[in-house]
Amino acid sequence: MERAHEVIASQGRLRGLLHANQIIVEDLALPAVLRRIVEAARELVGARYAALAVLAADGRISEFVHVGIPEEAVDRIGDLPRGKGLLGALIDDPAPIRLRAISDDPRSCGFPTGHPPMGSFLGVPVRVRNKIMGNLYLSDSIHGEFSPDDEELTKALAAAAGGAIDNARLYDTAQIRQKWLRASTEITRRLLSAEAGHPLQLIAERTLDIAQADLVTVMLPVDGDRQLLRVDVAVGAGAERLASVTVPVSGSLSGRVLLSGTPLQGSWADERSGPAHVALDGLDIGPVLAVPLVGSRQVNGVLTAVRTGGRAAFSEEDLDMVAGFANQASLAIELAEGRQEQQRVVMHDERDRIAADLHDHIIQRLFVSGLSLQRIAGTATGTMAADLFDTIADLDDTISQIRTTIFQLHRGSRDGDDGLRSRLLDVVTEVTSALGFAPDVRFTGLLELTVPDMVADDLVAVLREALSNVAHHARARWARVAVTAADDLLTLDVADDGVGFSGSTRRSGLASLRVRAERHGGRFTIIARKPTGTQLSWSAPLR
């Protein structure tokens, strides 16, 4: 009868093992697989507590899944195990450990505050093709202690668990690679579309999401000496602190990536010098991943992704996938910039053609018409002669405006144009979003040839301050800007239809405008328009 009961019990355990194997292979999602393994092991051998520690490439615990401990006890315990004591012994020497009482083993280092008491212990390694994937821990057998049969069953379950974990990881990797491919396709499509936005911002946001990072930055070399890297884009925790922060190339992980063009992994300790560390002081930052933005001719920048302390380190697969994504994104950016440069060349050629047509045809015909009218006016008398001379004056003014336009077209078709008109138009572009509309802008006279550099600098500052005041205080629906260089006088007029000038308007900015005019011997006035609005006038002599 005893033998029969042993056979029945053995059959029951084998059925339990088969059932456990069936349970752990029913899902491919890694979190679900880990949870099923722990629950199946606990049920199989009759343990009160069970846990599975998944090891990272560096041998540390990257994930720790447990069952049996109440949630309130987990909250009291705090941080999950780091691989010390008996848990660490199984990591250092991957051989099964079976104990009647945990406290009897000298390798035991006790339990943290709030941890439930545990007696018997069984730990077995989880292997896949002779590679340790993790360890399975069981505690407090309902039979008092774990038997040799319990150990054999757990070892058999651990072997099946290793295969299930490996398959789940392969599935997880395939899913992540698919996400990276979709992100690369999206970035390429967006860069080649009419509204690409900020490509580096998009790259950082996708990296933050897919790499499951807590902070992602894109750093670009400062100027041409490539001795400093400046944070151009930052997304995630603490991103607002990193705007325009610089990191030295020499001695930093990001600098080594820029110079070598090779992706690297590390920890925040590798970046603990300079402003980047100061900016993120107080944030618990751990693993760091840095990959180059490799272009067709050189490394264009460095993308870094970091996780908070205590989280799993980035794997080699993470490094490989992020590096491939960054390289493709960098080439897509270069392709988009090349297309934009081609469009600029076409636009410049078209400007030159329009300027030539205006000069060779329109101005000549207007000039001939003016001569004809002048000849007729010489023979006319009275009111007719006055009207003809007024018309001739209007034609002269039109010819002057067209010549100014031709000059601006030629200036705008030059690469790297930083003329006064371009600077003023840049200011208008900057303020347009704050205004909610595009102001009307008119230039009269040869500004680039007649306005001194010091006066030009003040003119740009005055226009920026004037339009900013309109945006912040006027609540206007339109604004007009007129810049005139004529009769040795430079004049800026800014008009709007807003609520008008009031005592609440910021005085310091207006005082600055007056100072900028008076130091050149000019004038500054601001008056109310009828029926609503403000008229600002700023002038400086051209001597």
Protein Blocks (a to p, Z undefined) as FASTA:
>chain_A
ZZmmmmmmmmmmmmmmmmmmmmmmmpfbfklmmmmmmmmmmmmnopabdcdddddfkopa
fbdcdehiafklmmmnopadehiajllmmmmmgcddddfblklpmkbgbjaehiacdfbd
cdddddeehiafbdcddehifklpacfklmmmmmmmmmmmmmmmmmmmmmmmmmmmmmmm
mmmmmmmmmmmmmblojmklmmmmmmmmmnopabdcddddehjlopaccdfbdcdehklm
mgoiacdfehpaklmmmmnopacdddfklmmgcjklmmmgoiacfbdcddddddfkbcfb
dcdddddehiacddfklmmmmmmmmmmmmmmmmmmmmmmmmmmmmmmmmmmmmmmmmmmm
mmmmmmmmmmmmmmmmmmpghjllmmmmmmmmmmmmmmmmmmmmmmmmmmmmpghiabfk
lmmmmmmmmmmmmnopacddddedjfklmmcfklmmmmmmmmmmmmmmmmmmnopabdcd
ddddeehiacdddddfbebjafklcfklmmmmmmmmmmnopacddddddfbdcddddddd
dZZ
